[in-house]
Amino acid sequence: MNHNVKNYPIAKLIADFDGTVTQKDTISSLVLTAAEHRNDQDDFLERWEQLVQWYVSQQESNVGKWLSAPMPEKHLIDFLKSFNPIEQESLLRVTRHKFLFGLTKHDLQQLGRNVLKRKGVANVLKELQASTVEIEILSANWSRTLIQSAMGELCDQVWTNSLVFDDFNKSTGEIRQNVTSAQDKLSFFERYRSKVGKTLYIGDSITDFLAILSADIGVLIGNNHVARQVIDFFEIPTVSVTKKQKYNPEIHQSGIILLVDSWSDLEDFLRSK
Ligand SMILES: [Mg+2]
C-alpha cells in the first residue's frame, strides 16, 4: 500500500510531456535553436512559419469538418485517425526542409534544462516516486534527449521519438519515429501499463485521448479548447476534480475522463479521502 496515495493507489503514472509536464509546446524551440546554426536564418524561419501555419490550418479545418454538425455514426477513433495524414505530411516536410538539422546533444540538453514545467509537477512526481510509483513519459515530441534532460530524476523511462545523429554528433534532420499518433500512444500505453497495479495516464490534448480512456485513471489537464469540444461532441463522461464534483473511487472505471486544472489538483485527488 502506498502511504501517500490514499484515495487511488496506483503502481504507475504515464504522462504526456508537451503541455502536460511543460507549460508550453517545446517543438518550436528545437527549430529556433537549429536556426541559430544557420546563415540563412530569415529564410529558414519564414519557411518554418509557413509550415506551422499550414499545420494549424489543416488541423483546424479537420476539426471543423468533423465537429461542425452532429454525425452520430462517427466514432472517436475515426476522428483521431483522420489526423494521421496531416501528421505524416508535416513530419515529411520537417524532414525535407531539414528544420532539425545541425542540433547537438548539448543543444538538446540545454533546451531540456530550460523547459518551464507546470507548477507543482516536480513535487507530485517526487512524492509518487517516494511511494514507489513508477513514472514514465509517453510523448510525440521529436527529441528523447530534450525530454530526458528536462525530466532528470523525475522519471524512470521515456517513450518518444529521437533525432538521428551523424558521425560528428550533429542531427541530420531526420526523425526516428515511434510515437506520432493517438493510436501509437494507445499501443505504447497498453504495452507498458503496470502489470501489477493500476496505471494513471495524464495528457492535455486529443492525441492523448485513447490512452486516457484506456487507463485505470485517465486524466486530462488544462483547458485545451479542441479537447473540450471533442468531449462534448462524442459525449465522453467526465468528472471535474478541480470543481470537486463528487466521485466514488469504488465505482471508477476506464472510459471516464478526470478533468484537472493543475498538478496540485491531481495531487489532492490522489491523496485525500
Ligand atoms: Mg501534449
Boltz pocket constraint, residues with backbone or C-beta under 6 A from the ligand:
constraints:
  - pocket:
      binder: B
      contacts: [[A, 16], [A, 17], [A, 18], [A, 19], [A, 20], [A, 203], [A, 204], [A, 205]]
      max_distance: 6.0
